[in-house]
Amino acid sequence: MLLAHGGGGGSAFESLILALPLIAIGVVLFVQKTAKPIVSIVMVAAGVAIAVGGMTIFAEDDHDAEASPSGDGGGYVSLVAGLCEARSLAGSDVEAAATVFENEVHVQLHDLAAEVGESDREAAGSLLEAKETVEADLAQGLVKGDALREHLDGLLDATVPALRAIDVEAPTC
């Protein structure tokens, strides 16, 4: 199933799985002289083309690496801004707050927790607990805006020490 979904290695790995047997069979056929030389040449050329294409043209771009916050913490400014926006929307429009949380905050919270967990496990744990509380609110679907706003406040309160743990100055709302 890993290959069917372009798993861990991406298309470069999958193309190598196809290319290497083509090249090997082409070489074996050429050495054994059991097929016309053109068949061997075509198989080797196809294998090389697939391997080169898989590693260049069809290779996956790692957009997540570019979008993830950098080591200086500058990328976490948008995380705090998204939390502030979600909190301000929670009182009047829970759906909009949920959209902001899912689209702008959720993944970055995981990244922050992972980075903070290396230096301060307690701050990372508090951050993940506060995030889980907000996620539980949003999963219920019937959450009231005031409760969501209160839990987003708690998440903001957990985010500030987490940012301090990695020596990042936390912006304010």
Phi and psi in degrees as GROMACS dihedral restraints (atoms count N, CA, C in turn):
[ dihedral_restraints ]
;  ai    aj    ak    al  type     phi  dphi    fc
    3     4     5     6     1   -57.6    20    10
    4     5     6     7     1   -44.9    20    10
    6     7     8     9     1   -71.5    20    10
    7     8     9    10     1   -34.3    20    10
    9    10    11    12     1   -64.0    20    10
   10    11    12    13     1   -26.7    20    10
   12    13    14    15     1  -106.4    20    10
   13    14    15    16     1    14.9    20    10
   15    16    17    18     1    62.0    20    10
   16    17    18    19     1    42.8    20    10
   18    19    20    21     1   -58.5    20    10
   19    20    21    22     1  -158.8    20    10
   21    22    23    24     1   -27.2    20    10
   22    23    24    25     1   -51.4    20    10
   24    25    26    27     1   -85.9    20    10
   25    26    27    28     1   -15.5    20    10
   27    28    29    30     1    75.6    20    10
   28    29    30    31     1  -165.7    20    10
   30    31    32    33     1   -69.2    20    10
   31    32    33    34     1   -24.4    20    10
   33    34    35    36     1   -64.4    20    10
   34    35    36    37     1   -41.5    20    10
   36    37    38    39     1   -65.2    20    10
   37    38    39    40     1   -44.5    20    10
   39    40    41    42     1   -64.7    20    10
   40    41    42    43     1   -38.6    20    10
   42    43    44    45     1   -68.7    20    10
   43    44    45    46     1   -34.2    20    10
   45    46    47    48     1   -66.6    20    10
   46    47    48    49     1   -35.7    20    10
   48    49    50    51     1   -62.8    20    10
   49    50    51    52     1   -33.5    20    10
   51    52    53    54     1   -82.6    20    10
   52    53    54    55     1   -40.2    20    10
   54    55    56    57     1   -71.9    20    10
   55    56    57    58     1   -42.4    20    10
   57    58    59    60     1   -61.5    20    10
   58    59    60    61     1   -44.5    20    10
   60    61    62    63     1   -64.8    20    10
   61    62    63    64     1   -35.7    20    10
   63    64    65    66     1   -60.7    20    10
   64    65    66    67     1   -45.6    20    10
   66    67    68    69     1   -65.6    20    10
   67    68    69    70     1   -44.0    20    10
   69    70    71    72     1   -63.3    20    10
   70    71    72    73     1   -45.5    20    10
   72    73    74    75     1   -65.6    20    10
   73    74    75    76     1   -39.6    20    10
   75    76    77    78     1   -60.7    20    10
   76    77    78    79     1   -43.2    20    10
   78    79    80    81     1   -66.1    20    10
   79    80    81    82     1   -43.4    20    10
   81    82    83    84     1   -62.3    20    10
   82    83    84    85     1   -45.0    20    10
   84    85    86    87     1   -62.5    20    10
   85    86    87    88     1   -37.0    20    10
   87    88    89    90     1   -68.5    20    10
   88    89    90    91     1   -43.7    20    10
   90    91    92    93     1   -68.1    20    10
   91    92    93    94     1   -41.5    20    10
   93    94    95    96     1   -79.0    20    10
   94    95    96    97     1   -15.0    20    10
   96    97    98    99     1    57.8    20    10
   97    98    99   100     1    36.4    20    10
   99   100   101   102     1   -90.7    20    10
  100   101   102   103     1    -8.5    20    10
  102   103   104   105     1  -135.7    20    10
  103   104   105   106     1   165.3    20    10
  105   106   107   108     1   -62.2    20    10
  106   107   108   109     1   147.2    20    10
  108   109   110   111     1   -58.3    20    10
  109   110   111   112     1   -31.4    20    10
  111   112   113   114     1   -63.6    20    10
  112   113   114   115     1   -33.3    20    10
  114   115   116   117     1   -63.9    20    10
  115   116   117   118     1   -45.3    20    10
  117   118   119   120     1   -63.6    20    10
  118   119   120   121     1   -43.3    20    10
  120   121   122   123     1   -63.4    20    10
  121   122   123   124     1   -43.1    20    10
  123   124   125   126     1   -64.6    20    10
  124   125   126   127     1   -41.5    20    10
  126   127   128   129     1   -64.7    20    10
  127   128   129   130     1   -44.6    20    10
  129   130   131   132     1   -65.5    20    10
  130   131   132   133     1   -43.5    20    10
  132   133   134   135     1   -63.0    20    10
  133   134   135   136     1   -41.8    20    10
  135   136   137   138     1   -64.2    20    10
  136   137   138   139     1   -42.0    20    10
  138   139   140   141     1   -61.7    20    10
  139   140   141   142     1   -44.0    20    10
  141   142   143   144     1   -65.1    20    10
  142   143   144   145     1   -43.0    20    10
  144   145   146   147     1   -62.8    20    10
  145   146   147   148     1   -41.7    20    10
  147   148   149   150     1   -66.5    20    10
  148   149   150   151     1   -42.1    20    10
  150   151   152   153     1   -63.8    20    10
  151   152   153   154     1   -46.9    20    10
  153   154   155   156     1   -65.5    20    10
  154   155   156   157     1   -42.6    20    10
  156   157   158   159     1   -63.5    20    10
  157   158   159   160     1   -40.1    20    10
  159   160   161   162     1   -66.3    20    10
  160   161   162   163     1   -30.0    20    10
  162   163   164   165     1   -91.4    20    10
  163   164   165   166     1   -10.9    20    10
  165   166   167   168     1  -119.8    20    10
  166   167   168   169     1   -75.4    20    10
  168   169   170   171     1   -65.2    20    10
  169   170   171   172     1   -44.7    20    10
  171   172   173   174     1   -97.2    20    10
  172   173   174   175     1     6.2    20    10
  174   175   176   177     1   -67.2    20    10
  175   176   177   178     1   142.4    20    10
  177   178   179   180     1   -74.2    20    10
  178   179   180   181     1   141.7    20    10
  180   181   182   183     1   -84.6    20    10
  181   182   183   184     1   141.1    20    10
  183   184   185   186     1   -97.8    20    10
  184   185   186   187     1    77.9    20    10
  186   187   188   189     1   -66.2    20    10
  187   188   189   190     1   -27.9    20    10
  189   190   191   192     1   -63.9    20    10
  190   191   192   193     1   -35.5    20    10
  192   193   194   195     1   -65.4    20    10
  193   194   195   196     1   -35.9    20    10
  195   196   197   198     1   -74.0    20    10
  196   197   198   199     1   -34.8    20    10
  198   199   200   201     1   -82.8    20    10
  199   200   201   202     1   -20.2    20    10
  201   202   203   204     1   -72.8    20    10
  202   203   204   205     1   152.2    20    10
  204   205   206   207     1   -61.6    20    10
  205   206   207   208     1   145.4    20    10
  207   208   209   210     1   -84.2    20    10
  208   209   210   211     1   172.9    20    10
  210   211   212   213     1   -62.0    20    10
  211   212   213   214     1   -21.9    20    10
  213   214   215   216     1   -82.1    20    10
  214   215   216   217     1    -6.4    20    10
  216   217   218   219     1    84.3    20    10
  217   218   219   220     1    -0.2    20    10
  219   220   221   222     1   -61.4    20    10
  220   221   222   223     1   -28.9    20    10
  222   223   224   225     1   -71.4    20    10
  223   224   225   226     1   -17.2    20    10
  225   226   227   228     1   -80.5    20    10
  226   227   228   229     1    -7.6    20    10
  228   229   230   231     1   -62.5    20    10
  229   230   231   232     1   -41.3    20    10
  231   232   233   234     1   -68.1    20    10
  232   233   234   235     1   -28.6    20    10
  234   235   236   237     1   -62.9    20    10
  235   236   237   238     1   -50.7    20    10
  237   238   239   240     1   -65.0    20    10
  238   239   240   241     1   -39.7    20    10
  240   241   242   243     1   -62.1    20    10
  241   242   243   244     1   -40.8    20    10
  243   244   245   246     1   -65.5    20    10
  244   245   246   247     1   -40.0    20    10
  246   247   248   249     1   -62.7    20    10
  247   248   249   250     1   -41.9    20    10
  249   250   251   252     1   -63.4    20    10
  250   251   252   253     1   -42.1    20    10
  252   253   254   255     1   -65.2    20    10
  253   254   255   256     1   -44.3    20    10
  255   256   257   258     1   -62.3    20    10
  256   257   258   259     1   -40.8    20    10
  258   259   260   261     1   -64.2    20    10
  259   260   261   262     1   -41.7    20    10
  261   262   263   264     1   -69.1    20    10
  262   263   264   265     1   -30.8    20    10
  264   265   266   267     1   -79.8    20    10
  265   266   267   268     1   -22.5    20    10
  267   268   269   270     1   -59.7    20    10
  268   269   270   271     1   -34.4    20    10
  270   271   272   273     1   -69.1    20    10
  271   272   273   274     1   -31.8    20    10
  273   274   275   276     1  -111.6    20    10
  274   275   276   277     1   -30.8    20    10
  276   277   278   279     1  -143.4    20    10
  277   278   279   280     1    91.6    20    10
  279   280   281   282     1   -62.9    20    10
  280   281   282   283     1   -38.7    20    10
  282   283   284   285     1   -62.3    20    10
  283   284   285   286     1   -43.3    20    10
  285   286   287   288     1   -65.4    20    10
  286   287   288   289     1   -39.5    20    10
  288   289   290   291     1   -63.0    20    10
  289   290   291   292     1   -40.8    20    10
  291   292   293   294     1   -64.3    20    10
  292   293   294   295     1   -39.8    20    10
  294   295   296   297     1   -64.3    20    10
  295   296   297   298     1   -45.2    20    10
  297   298   299   300     1   -62.1    20    10
  298   299   300   301     1   -43.4    20    10
  300   301   302   303     1   -60.8    20    10
  301   302   303   304     1   -48.5    20    10
  303   304   305   306     1   -67.5    20    10
  304   305   306   307     1   -41.2    20    10
  306   307   308   309     1   -83.9    20    10
  307   308   309   310     1   -32.4    20    10
  309   310   311   312     1  -114.5    20    10
  310   311   312   313     1   -16.9    20    10
  312   313   314   315     1  -118.7    20    10
  313   314   315   316     1   -42.5    20    10
  315   316   317   318     1   -52.9    20    10
  316   317   318   319     1   -54.7    20    10
  318   319   320   321     1   -66.1    20    10
  319   320   321   322     1   -39.9    20    10
  321   322   323   324     1   -65.8    20    10
  322   323   324   325     1   -30.6    20    10
  324   325   326   327     1   -64.4    20    10
  325   326   327   328     1   -40.1    20    10
  327   328   329   330     1   -63.1    20    10
  328   329   330   331     1   -43.9    20    10
  330   331   332   333     1   -61.6    20    10
  331   332   333   334     1   -44.4    20    10
  333   334   335   336     1   -63.4    20    10
  334   335   336   337     1   -45.6    20    10
  336   337   338   339     1   -60.8    20    10
  337   338   339   340     1   -40.0    20    10
  339   340   341   342     1   -64.9    20    10
  340   341   342   343     1   -43.0    20    10
  342   343   344   345     1   -68.3    20    10
  343   344   345   346     1   -41.9    20    10
  345   346   347   348     1   -69.4    20    10
  346   347   348   349     1   -34.3    20    10
  348   349   350   351     1   -58.5    20    10
  349   350   351   352     1   -24.3    20    10
  351   352   353   354     1   -71.3    20    10
  352   353   354   355     1   -28.6    20    10
  354   355   356   357     1  -114.5    20    10
  355   356   357   358     1   -29.4    20    10
  357   358   359   360     1  -144.7    20    10
  358   359   360   361     1    91.8    20    10
  360   361   362   363     1   -66.0    20    10
  361   362   363   364     1   -31.3    20    10
  363   364   365   366     1   -66.8    20    10
  364   365   366   367     1   -44.2    20    10
  366   367   368   369     1   -65.5    20    10
  367   368   369   370     1   -39.3    20    10
  369   370   371   372     1   -64.8    20    10
  370   371   372   373     1   -41.7    20    10
  372   373   374   375     1   -63.1    20    10
  373   374   375   376     1   -43.5    20    10
  375   376   377   378     1   -62.6    20    10
  376   377   378   379     1   -40.0    20    10
  378   379   380   381     1   -63.1    20    10
  379   380   381   382     1   -46.1    20    10
  381   382   383   384     1   -67.3    20    10
  382   383   384   385     1   -36.2    20    10
  384   385   386   387     1   -64.8    20    10
  385   386   387   388     1   -44.1    20    10
  387   388   389   390     1   -64.9    20    10
  388   389   390   391     1   -39.1    20    10
  390   391   392   393     1   -63.7    20    10
  391   392   393   394     1   -42.4    20    10
  393   394   395   396     1   -63.1    20    10
  394   395   396   397     1   -35.8    20    10
  396   397   398   399     1   -63.3    20    10
  397   398   399   400     1   -44.1    20    10
  399   400   401   402     1   -66.2    20    10
  400   401   402   403     1   -42.8    20    10
  402   403   404   405     1   -61.5    20    10
  403   404   405   406     1   -38.6    20    10
  405   406   407   408     1   -64.5    20    10
  406   407   408   409     1   -40.4    20    10
  408   409   410   411     1   -58.4    20    10
  409   410   411   412     1   -47.2    20    10
  411   412   413   414     1   -70.9    20    10
  412   413   414   415     1   -30.8    20    10
  414   415   416   417     1   -69.3    20    10
  415   416   417   418     1   -30.8    20    10
  417   418   419   420     1   -66.9    20    10
  418   419   420   421     1   -35.8    20    10
  420   421   422   423     1    80.1    20    10
  421   422   423   424     1   -21.7    20    10
  423   424   425   426     1  -106.7    20    10
  424   425   426   427     1    19.9    20    10
  426   427   428   429     1   -69.7    20    10
  427   428   429   430     1   142.4    20    10
  429   430   431   432     1   -83.9    20    10
  430   431   432   433     1   149.9    20    10
  432   433   434   435     1   -58.5    20    10
  433   434   435   436     1   -37.4    20    10
  435   436   437   438     1   -66.8    20    10
  436   437   438   439     1   -39.6    20    10
  438   439   440   441     1   -66.6    20    10
  439   440   441   442     1   -42.7    20    10
  441   442   443   444     1   -63.5    20    10
  442   443   444   445     1   -42.4    20    10
  444   445   446   447     1   -61.8    20    10
  445   446   447   448     1   -41.1    20    10
  447   448   449   450     1   -63.7    20    10
  448   449   450   451     1   -41.8    20    10
  450   451   452   453     1   -71.4    20    10
  451   452   453   454     1   -33.1    20    10
  453   454   455   456     1   -67.6    20    10
  454   455   456   457     1   -35.0    20    10
  456   457   458   459     1   -60.4    20    10
  457   458   459   460     1   -43.2    20    10
  459   460   461   462     1   -62.2    20    10
  460   461   462   463     1   -38.2    20    10
  462   463   464   465     1   -66.8    20    10
  463   464   465   466     1   -41.0    20    10
  465   466   467   468     1   -62.2    20    10
  466   467   468   469     1   -41.7    20    10
  468   469   470   471     1   -64.1    20    10
  469   470   471   472     1   -30.0    20    10
  471   472   473   474     1   -81.7    20    10
  472   473   474   475     1   -25.3    20    10
  474   475   476   477     1   -72.8    20    10
  475   476   477   478     1   -37.5    20    10
  477   478   479   480     1   -60.7    20    10
  478   479   480   481     1   -50.7    20    10
  480   481   482   483     1   -64.7    20    10
  481   482   483   484     1   -31.3    20    10
  483   484   485   486     1   -64.0    20    10
  484   485   486   487     1   -42.8    20    10
  486   487   488   489     1   -65.9    20    10
  487   488   489   490     1   -39.3    20    10
  489   490   491   492     1   -63.4    20    10
  490   491   492   493     1   -32.7    20    10
  492   493   494   495     1   -64.2    20    10
  493   494   495   496     1   -24.3    20    10
  495   496   497   498     1  -108.7    20    10
  496   497   498   499     1    20.2    20    10
  498   499   500   501     1    60.9    20    10
  499   500   501   502     1    44.3    20    10
  501   502   503   504     1  -117.0    20    10
  502   503   504   505     1   129.0    20    10
  504   505   506   507     1   -73.4    20    10
  505   506   507   508     1   120.1    20    10
  507   508   509   510     1   -80.6    20    10
  508   509   510   511     1   125.6    20    10
  510   511   512   513     1   -71.4    20    10
  511   512   513   514     1   162.9    20    10
  513   514   515   516     1  -109.3    20    10
  514   515   516   517     1   160.7    20    10
